[in-house]
Amino acid sequence: MSPTPRTPVREAWRDGSGGCPLCSAPLASPRARYCSRACQQRAYRLRRQTSAAPDLAALRQDLQRRQALVARTIYECPSCAERFVGARRCPACHLVCRALGLGGHCPECDHPTLLADLLATEVPLD
């Protein structure tokens, strides 16, 4: 029976047509959600796992200790709003730029990208 707009779509693990969500192995019974106790335990641990956020203050201190903080800082020109990585002075306007935070070049477009934008957090400048 193919689903129609009025027929609700059920999850595959409920009707037994799908495999294990972790390893795609066949299920032992139509009511089983995982193929083994090991997959069930792994799924539980993955659900409870907290993401380890990087320690941005320690990263900044490490860069400062290695004297590489300026090279990893993004600066913005107050006049033309152009962003630079590691350049404190705008080459076009010859003005001193303000520091926005830690960052680098995007590997795809080579545009300066803030680390705070990637992590959706604030990186302290001091």
C-alpha positions in Angstrom: 0.0 0.0 0.0 1.5 3.3 -1.0 1.0 6.3 1.3 -1.6 8.8 0.3 -2.0 12.3 1.6 -4.6 11.0 4.1 -2.5 8.0 5.2 -0.1 8.9 8.0 3.5 8.0 7.4 4.9 5.7 10.1 8.4 5.4 11.2 10.3 2.5 9.7 11.4 1.0 13.0 7.8 0.7 14.2 6.5 -1.5 11.3 9.7 -3.5 11.0 10.5 -2.6 7.5 13.7 -0.7 8.3 17.0 -1.8 9.8 18.9 -0.7 12.9 19.3 3.1 12.8 22.9 2.9 13.9 24.4 0.0 11.8 21.5 -0.7 9.3 21.5 -4.4 10.3 18.2 -6.3 10.1 16.0 -6.2 13.2 15.3 -9.4 15.1 11.6 -8.7 15.5 9.0 -6.2 14.2 8.9 -4.5 17.6 12.7 -4.2 17.9 14.2 -0.8 17.6 17.8 -1.8 17.5 19.5 -4.9 16.2 21.4 -5.7 19.4 21.9 -4.5 23.0 25.2 -2.9 22.0 23.5 -0.7 19.4 20.9 0.3 21.9 23.5 1.2 24.5 25.5 3.2 21.9 22.4 5.1 20.8 21.7 6.0 24.5 25.3 7.2 25.0 25.1 9.3 21.8 21.8 10.9 22.9 23.3 11.8 26.3 26.7 13.0 25.0 27.5 16.6 25.5 29.4 18.4 22.9 32.8 19.6 24.1 32.9 23.3 23.4 36.4 24.6 22.8 38.0 26.7 25.5 38.3 30.0 23.6 40.1 31.9 26.4 42.7 29.2 26.6 43.0 29.3 22.8 43.6 33.1 22.9 46.2 32.8 25.6 48.0 30.1 23.7 48.1 32.2 20.5 49.3 35.2 22.6 52.1 33.0 24.2 53.2 31.9 20.7 53.1 35.5 19.5 50.5 34.5 16.8 47.5 36.4 18.1 47.7 39.2 15.6 48.0 36.8 12.7 44.8 35.0 13.8 42.8 38.2 14.5 40.3 39.7 12.1 40.3 43.5 11.8 37.7 45.7 10.2 38.3 49.1 8.6 36.1 51.8 10.1 35.8 53.7 6.8 35.3 51.1 4.1 34.2 48.1 6.4 36.6 45.8 4.7 37.8 42.9 6.8 41.4 41.7 7.0 43.1 38.8 8.7 46.3 39.8 10.5 46.4 43.3 9.0 46.0 46.1 11.5 45.9 48.9 8.9 43.7 49.2 5.8 45.8 49.2 2.7 43.2 51.4 0.8 42.2 53.9 3.4 45.5 53.9 5.5 43.4 53.9 8.7 44.0 51.8 11.8 41.4 48.9 11.9 39.5 47.8 14.9 39.8 44.2 16.1 36.7 42.0 15.8 38.0 38.8 17.2 39.8 35.5 16.4 39.3 34.0 13.0 40.8 33.1 9.7 40.2 32.7 6.0 37.3 30.6 4.8 38.7 27.5 2.9 36.0 27.8 0.2 35.8 31.5 -0.6 38.9 32.9 1.2 36.7 35.5 2.9 37.7 36.4 6.5 35.5 34.5 8.9 35.2 35.0 12.7 35.5 32.1 15.0 32.6 33.4 17.0 30.4 33.2 13.9 31.3 29.6 13.4 30.7 28.6 17.0 27.8 31.0 17.6 29.5 32.3 20.8 31.3 35.4 21.9 35.1 35.3 21.9 36.6 37.8 24.4 39.2 40.2 22.9 40.9 41.0 26.2 
